[in-house]
Amino acid sequence: MSEAQNGLQRRSLLQKILGGSLLGAAGLTGLFTRSAAAAEAPVTSVVLRNVGIAVADLDKATKFYTEAFGFTAPKPAKIGAFLSGLMEVENLDLTIQYLESGGTTRLELLYFGNPKATGDGSRHPINVRGLSHIQLRVPDVKAAMDKVTKAGGKVIDSTLLKDKDGKILAVFAVDPDGTRLELVP
């Protein structure tokens, strides 16, 4: 297949993903950015846009984050081989579910239909290289701890940190895939 044909095939796939928007397909507007205006604005400093989490079960992970923390979940995007090169994965079958909380950073749940996500889903020691945790500022840590448990996650009670007056300063929890979450007020 020629480079031109490959480009047209990619644009066609993006048009399907983005509901037929040629502008969106050409610039990935709407899938990888929040808006066309944001995509066109020059970047003058580093901005953390999203944190990706590979998950074993997209519905379970989406339910966890929406129920425990109130994230909203727009329609997921099913992506095939288009991102294979970027992701360094051959024969990619990927579904991306963005989770938004009203801030500037989103969580990006990555469900790999092919190849499947690896790992056993257990939490790793915090001193293992790579991403150690995601900190979430919540209105009420105790209430968030209860929601985490009810939504299928686990609070690591031994990590509970309180000040001298008994106010909770921080605690670690894990999502259903073992991702460590630091809950702070």
C-alpha positions in Angstrom: 0.0 0.0 0.0 1.4 3.4 -0.9 2.0 6.1 1.7 -0.9 8.2 0.2 -3.3 5.2 0.4 -2.2 4.6 3.9 -2.8 8.2 4.9 -6.3 8.1 3.3 -7.1 4.9 5.2 -6.0 6.5 8.5 -8.1 9.6 7.8 -11.1 7.5 7.0 -10.7 5.6 10.2 -10.4 8.8 12.2 -13.5 10.2 10.4 -15.4 7.1 11.6 -14.1 7.5 15.2 -14.8 11.3 15.2 -18.3 11.0 13.7 -17.3 12.1 10.2 -15.5 15.4 11.1 -12.8 15.9 8.4 -11.2 18.7 10.5 -11.2 16.4 13.5 -9.8 13.5 11.4 -7.1 15.7 9.9 -5.9 17.1 13.2 -7.1 14.5 15.7 -9.3 17.3 17.2 -11.8 15.9 19.6 -10.1 12.6 20.3 -6.7 13.7 21.6 -7.6 17.3 22.5 -10.4 19.0 24.3 -11.4 21.4 21.6 -10.4 22.9 18.2 -9.5 26.2 19.9 -7.3 24.4 22.4 -5.6 22.5 19.6 -4.8 25.7 17.8 -3.5 27.7 20.8 0.3 27.7 20.9 1.8 25.8 23.7 4.0 28.1 25.8 4.7 25.7 28.7 4.4 22.1 29.5 0.9 21.0 30.2 0.0 17.6 31.6 -2.9 16.5 29.5 -3.6 12.9 30.6 -2.3 9.9 32.5 -2.8 6.5 30.8 -3.7 3.4 32.7 -3.8 0.0 31.0 -6.9 -1.9 32.3 -8.0 -5.5 32.2 -11.8 -4.7 32.1 -12.8 -1.3 30.6 -16.3 -1.3 32.0 -15.1 -2.3 35.5 -12.4 0.4 35.5 -14.8 3.1 34.1 -17.4 2.2 36.7 -14.7 2.4 39.5 -13.5 5.9 38.6 -17.0 7.3 37.9 -18.5 5.9 41.1 -15.6 6.5 43.4 -14.5 9.9 42.2 -17.3 11.3 40.1 -15.3 11.3 36.8 -17.4 11.7 33.7 -16.9 9.3 30.8 -17.7 10.4 27.3 -18.1 7.7 24.7 -15.0 5.5 24.4 -13.0 5.4 21.1 -12.2 2.1 19.5 -9.0 2.3 17.6 -7.4 -0.3 15.5 -4.0 -0.4 13.8 -3.8 3.4 13.3 -1.9 3.9 16.6 0.2 0.7 16.3 3.4 2.6 15.5 2.9 5.2 18.3 2.1 2.5 20.8 4.9 0.2 19.5 2.4 -2.7 19.3 1.7 -4.7 16.2 -1.9 -5.6 15.3 -3.2 -3.2 17.8 -6.9 -3.4 19.0 -7.3 -0.6 21.5 -10.2 1.1 23.1 -9.5 4.4 24.9 -11.9 5.8 27.5 -11.1 9.3 28.7 -12.3 10.2 32.2 -12.7 13.9 33.0 -13.2 15.7 36.3 -13.5 19.3 35.2 -9.7 19.9 35.6 -7.1 20.2 32.9 -5.8 16.6 33.3 -7.7 13.5 32.2 -7.3 9.9 33.0 -7.0 7.8 29.9 -8.1 4.2 30.4 -6.5 1.9 27.8 -8.2 -1.4 27.1 -6.1 -3.6 24.8 -8.2 -6.2 23.0 -5.0 -7.2 21.2 -2.5 -7.8 22.5 -4.0 -8.1 26.0 -2.7 -6.0 28.8 0.0 -7.9 30.8 0.7 -8.0 34.6 -1.2 -9.5 37.4 -3.0 -6.3 38.6 -1.3 -6.3 42.0 0.0 -3.0 43.4 3.7 -2.6 43.1 6.0 -1.3 45.8 6.2 2.5 45.6 9.9 2.5 45.0 9.7 0.5 41.7 10.9 2.7 38.9 8.2 4.2 36.7 4.9 5.7 37.6 4.5 5.2 41.4 1.1 6.7 42.0 -1.6 9.2 40.9 -2.6 11.8 43.5 -6.3 12.7 43.6 -7.4 15.7 45.6 -10.9 15.0 47.0 -13.3 17.1 49.0 -13.6 14.5 51.8 -10.9 11.8 52.1 -13.0 9.6 54.5 -15.9 9.7 52.1 -13.6 8.9 49.1 -12.2 5.9 51.0 -15.7 4.5 51.5 -16.5 5.1 47.8 -13.3 3.4 46.7 -14.2 0.3 48.6 -17.8 0.2 47.4 -16.7 0.7 43.8 -14.3 -2.3 43.8 -11.0 -0.7 44.8 -9.1 -1.2 48.0 -7.9 1.3 50.7 -4.5 0.5 52.1 -5.3 1.2 55.7 -1.7 1.0 56.9 -0.9 4.1 54.8 -3.4 6.4 56.6 -1.6 9.6 57.6 -3.2 11.9 60.1 -2.0 15.2 61.7 -1.7 15.6 65.5 -5.4 16.6 65.6 -6.6 13.4 63.8 -7.3 15.1 60.5 -6.6 12.8 57.5 -3.7 14.2 55.5 -3.3 11.3 53.0 -4.0 7.7 52.3 -3.2 5.3 49.5 -5.8 3.1 47.7 -5.6 1.0 44.6 -8.0 0.7 41.7 -9.2 -2.7 40.4 -6.0 -2.9 38.2 -3.6 -2.3 41.1 -2.9 1.4 40.2 -1.9 3.2 43.4 -3.9 6.3 44.1 -3.0 8.8 46.8 -6.1 10.5 48.2 -5.5 14.0 49.8 -7.8 16.7 50.9 
